[in-house]
Amino acid sequence: MIQTKVKSVDLQREYEILKSELDEAYYRVMQSGRYILGQEVTNFEGEFAQYCGAKYCVGVGNGLDALHLALRSLGIGKGDEVIVPSITYVATWMAVSITGAIPVPIEPQESTYNIDPDLIESAITPKTKAILPVHLFGQPADMDPILEIAEKYGLKVIDDAAQAHGAMYKGRRVGSIADITCFSFYPTKNLGAIGDGGALTTNDSELAENVRMLRNNGEHEKYVNRIVGFNSRLDELQAAFLRVKLKHLDVIIKKKASIAQKYLNEISNPLIVLPRSMNEVVHVWHQFAIRSTARDNLKLHFHKNGIETLIHYPVPPHLQQCYRHTTNKPLPLAEKISKEILSLPISWTLEESSVQYVIEKANQFGV
């Protein structure tokens, strides 16, 4: 058996580093006797809204629910169309489908993997109600032209920031730019819970109130249900854990940026295409996604040397079994990228020696 020397993510190590603070948060919640929509959720929502530069934050059960409830809060439903990226985790598309709306995929900019704003306008029809860009791998999508197109056609912008906690676009924090922004707190995120969790941020008080009702069975106040809603509440324990991790988020981002810069400076293998950052953005490096036409052999090379790598994502949404019957549009760039992409370890817990080892093995491939 090949021993793993460098893990992609080491959640046990993260706990060891933050143990005293996380344990204190756990005991605080357990001793409170309040486990659903209590003070921890309220405090986290306020702290995360402030961090993002938004007026409101609403905690929900997970990232998919955040997207789903955002769409619902805007009245998007059966027969409507929502523009989505062709490269993303399939949950972005699924959130649209759950409402009864139709995801309309747009190819990415090959240099950033994010949705190409130049291709959006030609996909707009009378049924289009919203644009849903994804800030993939931690790099913000190019939001200004997207917002301009949305304003021109009277569309809403919902951005999927599941991988972009703390990212910035032209001096503005992701979470304060679109009509409504959706976050996932899956454990492997830069801001990860100890389980599932999600949130939405917005500057629109009406949207925030709609989401609060939707997440809690449509309740406006206890036992007063204004609308048909859902049960998707960020729980007290996860909120308490997230409050701890939020205090460390900027340090985590800085550490990951330092690792990314070393990779960018020192990986020099011509068989590897390194990721690129746009100007005027702060990339938070949720993943360090390289590309190679010899991807599968490269992954095997890393594996034989004890380095864990991941593929984000091996099957683009339009080729997933659940969407094959609905999407006929050719998406060659999404398919090309899915065959070449590979994520190197970039956990904030990585030791300097591990980073250098990854660089060394990357440069040895094919030699």
Contacts in CASP RR format, 6 or more apart in sequence:
PFRMAT RR
TARGET T0000
AUTHOR 0000-0000-0000
METHOD contacts of the structure
MODEL  1
MIQTKVKSVDLQREYEILKSELDEAYYRVMQSGRYILGQEVTNFEGEFAQ
YCGAKYCVGVGNGLDALHLALRSLGIGKGDEVIVPSITYVATWMAVSITG
AIPVPIEPQESTYNIDPDLIESAITPKTKAILPVHLFGQPADMDPILEIA
EKYGLKVIDDAAQAHGAMYKGRRVGSIADITCFSFYPTKNLGAIGDGGAL
TTNDSELAENVRMLRNNGEHEKYVNRIVGFNSRLDELQAAFLRVKLKHLD
VIIKKKASIAQKYLNEISNPLIVLPRSMNEVVHVWHQFAIRSTARDNLKL
HFHKNGIETLIHYPVPPHLQQCYRHTTNKPLPLAEKISKEILSLPISWTL
EESSVQYVIEKANQFGV
2 303 0 8 1.000
2 304 0 8 1.000
2 306 0 8 1.000
3 306 0 8 1.000
4 306 0 8 1.000
4 307 0 8 1.000
4 308 0 8 1.000
5 305 0 8 1.000
5 306 0 8 1.000
5 307 0 8 1.000
5 354 0 8 1.000
5 357 0 8 1.000
6 306 0 8 1.000
6 307 0 8 1.000
6 308 0 8 1.000
6 345 0 8 1.000
6 350 0 8 1.000
6 354 0 8 1.000
6 357 0 8 1.000
6 358 0 8 1.000
7 308 0 8 1.000
7 345 0 8 1.000
7 347 0 8 1.000
8 308 0 8 1.000
8 309 0 8 1.000
8 310 0 8 1.000
8 343 0 8 1.000
8 345 0 8 1.000
8 347 0 8 1.000
9 188 0 8 1.000
9 345 0 8 1.000
9 347 0 8 1.000
10 347 0 8 1.000
10 349 0 8 1.000
11 187 0 8 1.000
11 188 0 8 1.000
13 347 0 8 1.000
13 349 0 8 1.000
14 347 0 8 1.000
14 348 0 8 1.000
14 349 0 8 1.000
15 22 0 8 1.000
17 349 0 8 1.000
18 244 0 8 1.000
18 245 0 8 1.000
18 248 0 8 1.000
21 244 0 8 1.000
21 247 0 8 1.000
22 194 0 8 1.000
22 241 0 8 1.000
22 244 0 8 1.000
25 40 0 8 1.000
25 237 0 8 1.000
25 240 0 8 1.000
25 241 0 8 1.000
25 243 0 8 1.000
25 244 0 8 1.000
26 237 0 8 1.000
26 240 0 8 1.000
26 241 0 8 1.000
28 40 0 8 1.000
28 240 0 8 1.000
29 35 0 8 1.000
29 40 0 8 1.000
29 236 0 8 1.000
29 237 0 8 1.000
29 240 0 8 1.000
32 38 0 8 1.000
32 39 0 8 1.000
32 40 0 8 1.000
32 236 0 8 1.000
34 236 0 8 1.000
35 235 0 8 1.000
35 236 0 8 1.000
35 237 0 8 1.000
36 233 0 8 1.000
36 235 0 8 1.000
36 236 0 8 1.000
37 216 0 8 1.000
37 233 0 8 1.000
37 236 0 8 1.000
38 236 0 8 1.000
39 236 0 8 1.000
40 236 0 8 1.000
40 237 0 8 1.000
40 239 0 8 1.000
40 240 0 8 1.000
40 243 0 8 1.000
41 59 0 8 1.000
41 233 0 8 1.000
41 234 0 8 1.000
41 235 0 8 1.000
41 236 0 8 1.000
41 239 0 8 1.000
43 239 0 8 1.000
43 243 0 8 1.000
44 57 0 8 1.000
44 59 0 8 1.000
44 234 0 8 1.000
44 239 0 8 1.000
44 240 0 8 1.000
44 242 0 8 1.000
44 243 0 8 1.000
44 246 0 8 1.000
45 56 0 8 1.000
45 57 0 8 1.000
45 58 0 8 1.000
45 59 0 8 1.000
45 199 0 8 1.000
45 239 0 8 1.000
46 57 0 8 1.000
47 243 0 8 1.000
47 246 0 8 1.000
48 57 0 8 1.000
48 199 0 8 1.000
48 201 0 8 1.000
48 242 0 8 1.000
48 246 0 8 1.000
49 55 0 8 1.000
49 56 0 8 1.000
49 57 0 8 1.000
49 201 0 8 1.000
51 166 0 8 1.000
51 173 0 8 1.000
51 246 0 8 1.000
51 249 0 8 1.000
52 166 0 8 1.000
52 173 0 8 1.000
52 174 0 8 1.000
52 175 0 8 1.000
52 176 0 8 1.000
52 181 0 8 1.000
52 201 0 8 1.000
53 173 0 8 1.000
53 175 0 8 1.000
53 176 0 8 1.000
53 201 0 8 1.000
54 175 0 8 1.000
54 176 0 8 1.000
54 181 0 8 1.000
54 201 0 8 1.000
54 202 0 8 1.000
54 203 0 8 1.000
55 202 0 8 1.000
55 203 0 8 1.000
55 205 0 8 1.000
55 208 0 8 1.000
56 201 0 8 1.000
56 202 0 8 1.000
56 203 0 8 1.000
56 204 0 8 1.000
56 205 0 8 1.000
56 207 0 8 1.000
56 208 0 8 1.000
57 199 0 8 1.000
57 200 0 8 1.000
57 201 0 8 1.000
58 199 0 8 1.000
58 200 0 8 1.000
58 208 0 8 1.000
58 211 0 8 1.000
58 212 0 8 1.000
58 215 0 8 1.000
59 66 0 8 1.000
59 197 0 8 1.000
59 198 0 8 1.000
59 199 0 8 1.000
59 200 0 8 1.000
59 215 0 8 1.000
59 233 0 8 1.000
59 234 0 8 1.000
59 239 0 8 1.000
60 66 0 8 1.000
60 69 0 8 1.000
60 197 0 8 1.000
60 198 0 8 1.000
60 199 0 8 1.000
60 200 0 8 1.000
60 211 0 8 1.000
60 215 0 8 1.000
60 232 0 8 1.000
60 233 0 8 1.000
60 234 0 8 1.000
61 196 0 8 1.000
61 197 0 8 1.000
61 198 0 8 1.000
61 215 0 8 1.000
61 232 0 8 1.000
61 233 0 8 1.000
61 234 0 8 1.000
61 235 0 8 1.000
62 184 0 8 1.000
62 185 0 8 1.000
62 186 0 8 1.000
62 196 0 8 1.000
62 197 0 8 1.000
62 198 0 8 1.000
62 232 0 8 1.000
63 91 0 8 1.000
63 162 0 8 1.000
63 182 0 8 1.000
63 183 0 8 1.000
63 184 0 8 1.000
63 185 0 8 1.000
63 186 0 8 1.000
63 196 0 8 1.000
63 197 0 8 1.000
63 198 0 8 1.000
64 91 0 8 1.000
64 94 0 8 1.000
64 95 0 8 1.000
64 184 0 8 1.000
65 198 0 8 1.000
65 215 0 8 1.000
65 230 0 8 1.000
65 232 0 8 1.000
66 182 0 8 1.000
66 183 0 8 1.000
66 184 0 8 1.000
66 198 0 8 1.000
66 199 0 8 1.000
66 200 0 8 1.000
67 91 0 8 1.000
67 92 0 8 1.000
67 95 0 8 1.000
67 96 0 8 1.000
67 132 0 8 1.000
67 158 0 8 1.000
67 160 0 8 1.000
67 182 0 8 1.000
68 95 0 8 1.000
68 98 0 8 1.000
68 99 0 8 1.000
68 230 0 8 1.000
69 200 0 8 1.000
69 211 0 8 1.000
69 214 0 8 1.000
69 215 0 8 1.000
69 230 0 8 1.000
69 232 0 8 1.000
70 95 0 8 1.000
70 158 0 8 1.000
70 180 0 8 1.000
70 182 0 8 1.000
70 200 0 8 1.000
70 211 0 8 1.000
71 77 0 8 1.000
71 82 0 8 1.000
71 95 0 8 1.000
71 96 0 8 1.000
71 99 0 8 1.000
71 101 0 8 1.000
71 130 0 8 1.000
71 158 0 8 1.000
72 99 0 8 1.000
72 210 0 8 1.000
72 214 0 8 1.000
73 180 0 8 1.000
73 207 0 8 1.000
73 210 0 8 1.000
73 211 0 8 1.000
73 214 0 8 1.000
74 129 0 8 1.000
74 130 0 8 1.000
74 156 0 8 1.000
74 158 0 8 1.000
74 179 0 8 1.000
74 180 0 8 1.000
74 207 0 8 1.000
75 129 0 8 1.000
76 82 0 8 1.000
76 96 0 8 1.000
76 99 0 8 1.000
76 101 0 8 1.000
76 129 0 8 1.000
76 130 0 8 1.000
76 156 0 8 1.000
77 99 0 8 1.000
77 100 0 8 1.000
77 101 0 8 1.000
77 129 0 8 1.000
78 99 0 8 1.000
78 100 0 8 1.000
78 101 0 8 1.000
79 100 0 8 1.000
79 101 0 8 1.000
79 102 0 8 1.000
79 127 0 8 1.000
80 99 0 8 1.000
80 100 0 8 1.000
80 101 0 8 1.000
80 102 0 8 1.000
80 127 0 8 1.000
80 128 0 8 1.000
80 129 0 8 1.000
80 130 0 8 1.000
81 101 0 8 1.000
81 102 0 8 1.000
81 103 0 8 1.000
81 104 0 8 1.000
81 125 0 8 1.000
81 127 0 8 1.000
81 128 0 8 1.000
81 129 0 8 1.000
82 96 0 8 1.000
82 101 0 8 1.000
82 102 0 8 1.000
82 103 0 8 1.000
82 104 0 8 1.000
82 128 0 8 1.000
82 129 0 8 1.000
82 130 0 8 1.000
82 131 0 8 1.000
82 132 0 8 1.000
82 158 0 8 1.000
83 104 0 8 1.000
83 106 0 8 1.000
83 115 0 8 1.000
83 120 0 8 1.000
83 123 0 8 1.000
83 124 0 8 1.000
83 128 0 8 1.000
83 130 0 8 1.000
83 131 0 8 1.000
83 132 0 8 1.000
84 92 0 8 1.000
84 93 0 8 1.000
84 96 0 8 1.000
84 103 0 8 1.000
84 104 0 8 1.000
84 105 0 8 1.000
84 106 0 8 1.000
84 115 0 8 1.000
84 132 0 8 1.000
84 134 0 8 1.000
84 317 0 8 1.000
85 92 0 8 1.000
85 105 0 8 1.000
85 106 0 8 1.000
85 108 0 8 1.000
85 114 0 8 1.000
85 115 0 8 1.000
85 132 0 8 1.000
85 133 0 8 1.000
85 134 0 8 1.000
85 136 0 8 1.000
86 105 0 8 1.000
86 106 0 8 1.000
86 107 0 8 1.000
86 108 0 8 1.000
86 316 0 8 1.000
86 317 0 8 1.000
86 318 0 8 1.000
86 331 0 8 1.000
86 333 0 8 1.000
86 334 0 8 1.000
87 107 0 8 1.000
87 108 0 8 1.000
87 113 0 8 1.000
87 136 0 8 1.000
87 313 0 8 1.000
87 316 0 8 1.000
87 333 0 8 1.000
87 334 0 8 1.000
87 337 0 8 1.000
87 338 0 8 1.000
88 134 0 8 1.000
88 136 0 8 1.000
88 160 0 8 1.000
88 313 0 8 1.000
88 317 0 8 1.000
89 162 0 8 1.000
89 312 0 8 1.000
89 313 0 8 1.000
90 313 0 8 1.000
90 317 0 8 1.000
90 320 0 8 1.000
90 322 0 8 1.000
90 323 0 8 1.000
91 162 0 8 1.000
92 103 0 8 1.000
92 132 0 8 1.000
92 134 0 8 1.000
92 160 0 8 1.000
92 317 0 8 1.000
93 103 0 8 1.000
93 105 0 8 1.000
93 317 0 8 1.000
93 323 0 8 1.000
94 322 0 8 1.000
96 102 0 8 1.000
96 103 0 8 1.000
96 132 0 8 1.000
97 103 0 8 1.000
101 129 0 8 1.000
102 127 0 8 1.000
102 326 0 8 1.000
103 317 0 8 1.000
103 323 0 8 1.000
103 327 0 8 1.000
104 123 0 8 1.000
104 128 0 8 1.000
105 317 0 8 1.000
105 318 0 8 1.000
105 327 0 8 1.000
105 329 0 8 1.000
105 331 0 8 1.000
105 334 0 8 1.000
106 115 0 8 1.000
106 116 0 8 1.000
106 119 0 8 1.000
106 120 0 8 1.000
106 123 0 8 1.000
107 115 0 8 1.000
107 116 0 8 1.000
107 119 0 8 1.000
107 331 0 8 1.000
107 332 0 8 1.000
107 333 0 8 1.000
107 334 0 8 1.000
108 114 0 8 1.000
108 115 0 8 1.000
108 116 0 8 1.000
108 136 0 8 1.000
108 333 0 8 1.000
108 334 0 8 1.000
108 337 0 8 1.000
109 115 0 8 1.000
109 116 0 8 1.000
109 142 0 8 1.000
110 333 0 8 1.000
110 337 0 8 1.000
111 276 0 8 1.000
112 136 0 8 1.000
112 139 0 8 1.000
112 141 0 8 1.000
112 142 0 8 1.000
112 275 0 8 1.000
112 276 0 8 1.000
112 277 0 8 1.000
112 278 0 8 1.000
113 136 0 8 1.000
113 137 0 8 1.000
113 139 0 8 1.000
113 275 0 8 1.000
113 289 0 8 1.000
113 337 0 8 1.000
113 341 0 8 1.000
114 133 0 8 1.000
114 134 0 8 1.000
114 135 0 8 1.000
114 136 0 8 1.000
114 139 0 8 1.000
114 140 0 8 1.000
114 141 0 8 1.000
114 142 0 8 1.000
115 133 0 8 1.000
115 134 0 8 1.000
115 141 0 8 1.000
115 146 0 8 1.000
117 141 0 8 1.000
117 142 0 8 1.000
117 145 0 8 1.000
117 146 0 8 1.000
117 149 0 8 1.000
118 145 0 8 1.000
120 131 0 8 1.000
120 146 0 8 1.000
120 149 0 8 1.000
121 149 0 8 1.000
124 149 0 8 1.000
124 153 0 8 1.000
124 155 0 8 1.000
128 153 0 8 1.000
128 155 0 8 1.000
129 155 0 8 1.000
129 156 0 8 1.000
130 150 0 8 1.000
130 155 0 8 1.000
130 156 0 8 1.000
130 157 0 8 1.000
130 158 0 8 1.000
131 146 0 8 1.000
131 149 0 8 1.000
131 150 0 8 1.000
131 155 0 8 1.000
131 156 0 8 1.000
131 157 0 8 1.000
131 158 0 8 1.000
132 157 0 8 1.000
132 158 0 8 1.000
132 159 0 8 1.000
132 160 0 8 1.000
133 141 0 8 1.000
133 143 0 8 1.000
133 146 0 8 1.000
133 157 0 8 1.000
133 159 0 8 1.000
133 160 0 8 1.000
133 178 0 8 1.000
134 141 0 8 1.000
134 159 0 8 1.000
134 160 0 8 1.000
134 162 0 8 1.000
134 163 0 8 1.000
135 141 0 8 1.000
135 159 0 8 1.000
135 160 0 8 1.000
135 161 0 8 1.000
135 163 0 8 1.000
135 164 0 8 1.000
135 167 0 8 1.000
135 174 0 8 1.000
136 163 0 8 1.000
137 163 0 8 1.000
137 275 0 8 1.000
137 285 0 8 1.000
137 286 0 8 1.000
137 287 0 8 1.000
137 288 0 8 1.000
137 289 0 8 1.000
137 312 0 8 1.000
137 343 0 8 1.000
138 163 0 8 1.000
138 164 0 8 1.000
138 167 0 8 1.000
138 190 0 8 1.000
138 283 0 8 1.000
138 284 0 8 1.000
138 285 0 8 1.000
138 286 0 8 1.000
138 287 0 8 1.000
139 164 0 8 1.000
139 167 0 8 1.000
139 275 0 8 1.000
139 277 0 8 1.000
139 278 0 8 1.000
139 281 0 8 1.000
139 283 0 8 1.000
139 284 0 8 1.000
140 164 0 8 1.000
140 167 0 8 1.000
140 168 0 8 1.000
140 169 0 8 1.000
140 174 0 8 1.000
140 278 0 8 1.000
140 281 0 8 1.000
140 282 0 8 1.000
140 283 0 8 1.000
141 159 0 8 1.000
142 278 0 8 1.000
143 157 0 8 1.000
143 159 0 8 1.000
143 169 0 8 1.000
143 170 0 8 1.000
143 177 0 8 1.000
143 178 0 8 1.000
144 170 0 8 1.000
146 157 0 8 1.000
147 157 0 8 1.000
147 177 0 8 1.000
147 178 0 8 1.000
149 155 0 8 1.000
150 156 0 8 1.000
150 157 0 8 1.000
156 179 0 8 1.000
156 180 0 8 1.000
157 178 0 8 1.000
157 179 0 8 1.000
158 178 0 8 1.000
158 179 0 8 1.000
158 180 0 8 1.000
158 181 0 8 1.000
158 182 0 8 1.000
159 174 0 8 1.000
159 175 0 8 1.000
159 177 0 8 1.000
159 178 0 8 1.000
159 180 0 8 1.000
159 181 0 8 1.000
159 182 0 8 1.000
160 182 0 8 1.000
161 167 0 8 1.000
161 174 0 8 1.000
161 175 0 8 1.000
161 181 0 8 1.000
161 182 0 8 1.000
161 183 0 8 1.000
162 182 0 8 1.000
162 183 0 8 1.000
162 184 0 8 1.000
162 186 0 8 1.000
162 189 0 8 1.000
163 184 0 8 1.000
163 189 0 8 1.000
163 190 0 8 1.000
163 286 0 8 1.000
163 287 0 8 1.000
164 174 0 8 1.000
164 284 0 8 1.000
164 286 0 8 1.000
165 174 0 8 1.000
165 183 0 8 1.000
165 189 0 8 1.000
165 190 0 8 1.000
165 191 0 8 1.000
165 249 0 8 1.000
165 284 0 8 1.000
166 173 0 8 1.000
166 174 0 8 1.000
166 190 0 8 1.000
166 191 0 8 1.000
166 249 0 8 1.000
166 250 0 8 1.000
166 253 0 8 1.000
166 282 0 8 1.000
166 284 0 8 1.000
167 173 0 8 1.000
167 174 0 8 1.000
167 281 0 8 1.000
167 282 0 8 1.000
167 283 0 8 1.000
167 284 0 8 1.000
168 174 0 8 1.000
168 281 0 8 1.000
168 282 0 8 1.000
169 177 0 8 1.000
169 280 0 8 1.000
169 281 0 8 1.000
169 282 0 8 1.000
170 280 0 8 1.000
170 281 0 8 1.000
171 280 0 8 1.000
171 282 0 8 1.000
174 181 0 8 1.000
175 181 0 8 1.000
175 183 0 8 1.000
175 201 0 8 1.000
176 201 0 8 1.000
176 203 0 8 1.000
179 202 0 8 1.000
179 204 0 8 1.000
179 207 0 8 1.000
180 200 0 8 1.000
180 201 0 8 1.000
180 202 0 8 1.000
180 204 0 8 1.000
180 207 0 8 1.000
180 211 0 8 1.000
181 200 0 8 1.000
181 201 0 8 1.000
181 202 0 8 1.000
182 198 0 8 1.000
182 199 0 8 1.000
182 200 0 8 1.000
183 191 0 8 1.000
183 198 0 8 1.000
183 199 0 8 1.000
183 200 0 8 1.000
183 201 0 8 1.000
184 197 0 8 1.000
184 198 0 8 1.000
185 191 0 8 1.000
185 192 0 8 1.000
185 193 0 8 1.000
185 195 0 8 1.000
185 196 0 8 1.000
185 197 0 8 1.000
185 198 0 8 1.000
185 199 0 8 1.000
185 238 0 8 1.000
185 242 0 8 1.000
186 192 0 8 1.000
186 193 0 8 1.000
186 195 0 8 1.000
186 196 0 8 1.000
186 197 0 8 1.000
187 193 0 8 1.000
187 194 0 8 1.000
187 195 0 8 1.000
189 286 0 8 1.000
190 249 0 8 1.000
190 252 0 8 1.000
190 253 0 8 1.000
190 256 0 8 1.000
190 284 0 8 1.000
190 286 0 8 1.000
190 348 0 8 1.000
191 242 0 8 1.000
191 245 0 8 1.000
191 246 0 8 1.000
191 249 0 8 1.000
191 252 0 8 1.000
192 241 0 8 1.000
192 242 0 8 1.000
192 245 0 8 1.000
193 238 0 8 1.000
193 241 0 8 1.000
193 242 0 8 1.000
193 245 0 8 1.000
194 237 0 8 1.000
194 238 0 8 1.000
194 241 0 8 1.000
195 238 0 8 1.000
196 238 0 8 1.000
197 234 0 8 1.000
197 238 0 8 1.000
198 234 0 8 1.000
199 234 0 8 1.000
200 208 0 8 1.000
200 211 0 8 1.000
202 208 0 8 1.000
202 211 0 8 1.000
213 219 0 8 1.000
213 220 0 8 1.000
213 226 0 8 1.000
213 227 0 8 1.000
213 229 0 8 1.000
214 227 0 8 1.000
214 229 0 8 1.000
214 230 0 8 1.000
214 232 0 8 1.000
215 229 0 8 1.000
215 230 0 8 1.000
215 231 0 8 1.000
215 232 0 8 1.000
215 233 0 8 1.000
216 229 0 8 1.000
216 231 0 8 1.000
216 233 0 8 1.000
217 225 0 8 1.000
217 229 0 8 1.000
217 230 0 8 1.000
217 231 0 8 1.000
218 225 0 8 1.000
218 226 0 8 1.000
218 227 0 8 1.000
218 228 0 8 1.000
218 229 0 8 1.000
218 230 0 8 1.000
219 225 0 8 1.000
219 226 0 8 1.000
220 226 0 8 1.000
245 252 0 8 1.000
251 348 0 8 1.000
252 348 0 8 1.000
253 282 0 8 1.000
253 284 0 8 1.000
253 285 0 8 1.000
255 348 0 8 1.000
256 284 0 8 1.000
256 285 0 8 1.000
256 346 0 8 1.000
256 347 0 8 1.000
256 348 0 8 1.000
257 283 0 8 1.000
257 284 0 8 1.000
257 285 0 8 1.000
259 285 0 8 1.000
259 288 0 8 1.000
259 346 0 8 1.000
259 348 0 8 1.000
259 350 0 8 1.000
259 355 0 8 1.000
260 283 0 8 1.000
260 285 0 8 1.000
260 288 0 8 1.000
260 346 0 8 1.000
262 355 0 8 1.000
262 356 0 8 1.000
262 359 0 8 1.000
263 274 0 8 1.000
263 288 0 8 1.000
263 344 0 8 1.000
263 346 0 8 1.000
263 355 0 8 1.000
263 358 0 8 1.000
263 359 0 8 1.000
263 362 0 8 1.000
264 274 0 8 1.000
264 275 0 8 1.000
266 359 0 8 1.000
266 363 0 8 1.000
267 274 0 8 1.000
267 290 0 8 1.000
267 359 0 8 1.000
267 362 0 8 1.000
267 363 0 8 1.000
268 363 0 8 1.000
269 362 0 8 1.000
269 363 0 8 1.000
269 365 0 8 1.000
269 366 0 8 1.000
271 292 0 8 1.000
271 293 0 8 1.000
271 294 0 8 1.000
271 298 0 8 1.000
271 365 0 8 1.000
271 366 0 8 1.000
272 290 0 8 1.000
272 291 0 8 1.000
272 292 0 8 1.000
272 298 0 8 1.000
272 362 0 8 1.000
272 365 0 8 1.000
273 290 0 8 1.000
273 291 0 8 1.000
273 292 0 8 1.000
273 340 0 8 1.000
274 290 0 8 1.000
275 288 0 8 1.000
275 289 0 8 1.000
275 290 0 8 1.000
277 283 0 8 1.000
285 346 0 8 1.000
287 310 0 8 1.000
287 312 0 8 1.000
287 343 0 8 1.000
287 346 0 8 1.000
288 343 0 8 1.000
288 344 0 8 1.000
288 345 0 8 1.000
288 346 0 8 1.000
289 312 0 8 1.000
289 341 0 8 1.000
289 342 0 8 1.000
289 343 0 8 1.000
290 341 0 8 1.000
290 342 0 8 1.000
290 343 0 8 1.000
290 344 0 8 1.000
291 337 0 8 1.000
291 340 0 8 1.000
291 341 0 8 1.000
291 342 0 8 1.000
292 298 0 8 1.000
292 340 0 8 1.000
292 342 0 8 1.000
293 340 0 8 1.000
294 365 0 8 1.000
294 366 0 8 1.000
295 311 0 8 1.000
295 339 0 8 1.000
295 340 0 8 1.000
295 341 0 8 1.000
295 342 0 8 1.000
297 365 0 8 1.000
298 342 0 8 1.000
298 365 0 8 1.000
299 309 0 8 1.000
299 311 0 8 1.000
299 342 0 8 1.000
301 361 0 8 1.000
301 364 0 8 1.000
301 365 0 8 1.000
301 366 0 8 1.000
302 308 0 8 1.000
302 309 0 8 1.000
302 344 0 8 1.000
302 358 0 8 1.000
302 361 0 8 1.000
302 362 0 8 1.000
303 309 0 8 1.000
305 361 0 8 1.000
307 344 0 8 1.000
307 345 0 8 1.000
307 357 0 8 1.000
307 358 0 8 1.000
307 361 0 8 1.000
308 345 0 8 1.000
309 342 0 8 1.000
309 343 0 8 1.000
309 344 0 8 1.000
309 345 0 8 1.000
310 342 0 8 1.000
310 343 0 8 1.000
311 341 0 8 1.000
311 342 0 8 1.000
311 343 0 8 1.000
312 341 0 8 1.000
312 343 0 8 1.000
313 338 0 8 1.000
313 341 0 8 1.000
314 338 0 8 1.000
315 338 0 8 1.000
316 331 0 8 1.000
316 334 0 8 1.000
316 335 0 8 1.000
316 337 0 8 1.000
316 338 0 8 1.000
317 323 0 8 1.000
317 327 0 8 1.000
318 324 0 8 1.000
318 327 0 8 1.000
318 329 0 8 1.000
318 331 0 8 1.000
318 334 0 8 1.000
319 335 0 8 1.000
319 338 0 8 1.000
344 358 0 8 1.000
344 362 0 8 1.000
345 354 0 8 1.000
345 358 0 8 1.000
END
